[in-house]
Amino acid sequence: MTDPAPRSAADRLLAVLAAFGHAGPALSLTEIGRRAGLTLPTAHRLVGLLTAWGALERDREGVYHIGLRLWELGSLAPRGLALREAAMPFLEDLYEATHENVQLAVRDGLEVVYIERISGRSAVGVRTEVGARWPLHATGVGLVLLAHSTPEVKEHCLAQELAAFTPHTVTDPVRLRRLLAEVRRSGFAVSDRQITEDALSVAAPVRGPRGEVVASVSVVVPVEGAAPSALAPAVRVAGLGISRALGRTST
């Protein structure tokens, strides 16, 4: 195999890191080279550099994992550890009130990224985990973040082919536009069986010090017997509490 079009050293290093993901958290050198589109010698050299720096770690079987150095850097992200620390007391309160899945997420492009989750043994099963990404239009947290995004982001999303995960996923742009307007009006979002047919989520916004929506908090419950209007006040209170905490930590 030969490298395709010439890429800068930075591009190749980033391609090595991008080879890792939830579907491949542990990779051999050959797998890294294949995923990154690099020759084996090039992959070997770049992986060696990243391992020496601490971005990657090699276990006894010769398999590579993301290293602690990247975790340390990631913890400095304002939408990462700082947000999670401010939110945790309110997420715990919401969990104690519901004993269901409680989630905190932020927007990255047209996707939602989950940065914290609390789940109990008896809570309904969910397909999300910390670090997971899902399209904005199909989740409660995503609907909140999309509803409060810029007009450009909304139009970009509405112009895309929207993926359907169940027969209940809203993929019609006209219907989705109405749904987003309702989210802004009511102050919360309901995602009814859009990801799995046995779960429903209720989500509310989290605002930064200047009033901008920086994250979203949600609770996910079994669809059977769910009462979104009864859950909404508790979720909104959690969002307001996190928002106030962010304001305090930023002043």
Helices and strands as residue ranges (DSSP letters): H 9-18, E 26-27, H 29-36, H 40-53, E 56-58, E 64-66, H 68-74, H 81-98, E 101-108, E 111-118, E 133-135, G 136-138, H 140-147, H 151-159, H 173-186, E 189-192, E 199-207, E 213-222, H 228-249
